[in-house]
Amino acid sequence: MSTSDLKLDLINRITQLKEARIVEEIQKLLDFELDQNEYTLTDSQKERIAEGREEYKKKAYLAEDEANQDIEEWLKEK
């Protein structure tokens, strides 16, 4: 499917949406993607990034395989 076809398909699907919330989410995504300005983080976002960096430095994280294994075990318990 070409880019033009994808755009037309999206336009048609968006016009059929009944929930304003979904249209607003699409608008936020487009605004974010098309915005050429620098994204400004909140203080709490900056703090969380700093925490994540510290965890990374201390190797306090799970590798993808370990995380997937933990998820599989958790799902089996349910």
Legacy VTK file of the C-alpha trace (Angstrom):
# vtk DataFile Version 3.0
C-alpha trace
ASCII
DATASET POLYDATA
POINTS 78 float
0.000 0.000 0.000
1.433 3.372 -0.984
1.734 6.332 1.361
-1.137 8.055 -0.434
-3.343 5.003 0.027
-2.420 4.792 3.710
-3.282 8.450 4.225
-6.655 8.055 2.555
-7.375 4.940 4.597
-6.510 6.774 7.812
-8.661 9.758 6.872
-11.609 7.484 6.180
-11.158 5.582 9.423
-10.762 8.757 11.486
-13.954 10.233 10.069
-15.812 7.112 11.212
-14.632 7.370 14.811
-17.329 8.085 17.360
-15.169 8.598 20.466
-13.631 12.044 20.859
-10.956 10.576 23.145
-9.460 8.533 20.315
-9.459 11.506 17.943
-7.740 13.586 20.634
-5.070 10.887 21.094
-4.440 10.821 17.333
-4.140 14.604 17.366
-1.625 14.478 20.247
0.453 11.912 18.390
0.457 13.965 15.202
1.248 17.163 17.101
4.180 15.427 18.769
5.500 13.908 15.528
5.160 17.094 13.492
6.449 19.483 16.152
9.933 20.719 15.320
10.431 22.270 18.759
12.367 20.693 21.565
10.281 18.563 23.911
10.299 19.904 27.477
10.306 17.381 30.297
8.584 17.911 33.625
10.607 17.763 36.824
9.161 14.354 37.682
10.108 13.039 34.224
13.657 14.344 34.671
13.869 12.685 38.094
12.671 9.357 36.712
15.215 9.523 33.888
17.969 10.217 36.409
16.784 7.238 38.501
16.787 5.029 35.422
20.308 6.080 34.522
21.514 5.304 38.045
19.847 1.887 37.923
21.552 1.245 34.604
24.953 2.244 35.972
24.464 -0.125 38.911
23.252 -2.859 36.538
19.984 -2.922 38.495
17.875 -4.032 35.576
16.691 -7.215 33.903
17.906 -8.393 30.548
15.131 -8.926 28.028
15.323 -12.712 28.361
15.079 -12.492 32.151
12.146 -10.098 31.973
10.318 -12.339 29.499
10.934 -15.360 31.722
9.574 -13.497 34.760
6.491 -12.489 32.780
5.902 -16.058 31.610
6.161 -17.348 35.187
3.830 -14.639 36.427
1.270 -15.455 33.717
1.364 -19.159 34.629
0.464 -18.257 38.215
-2.729 -16.529 37.086
LINES 1 79
78 0 1 2 3 4 5 6 7 8 9 10 11 12 13 14 15 16 17 18 19 20 21 22 23 24 25 26 27 28 29 30 31 32 33 34 35 36 37 38 39 40 41 42 43 44 45 46 47 48 49 50 51 52 53 54 55 56 57 58 59 60 61 62 63 64 65 66 67 68 69 70 71 72 73 74 75 76 77
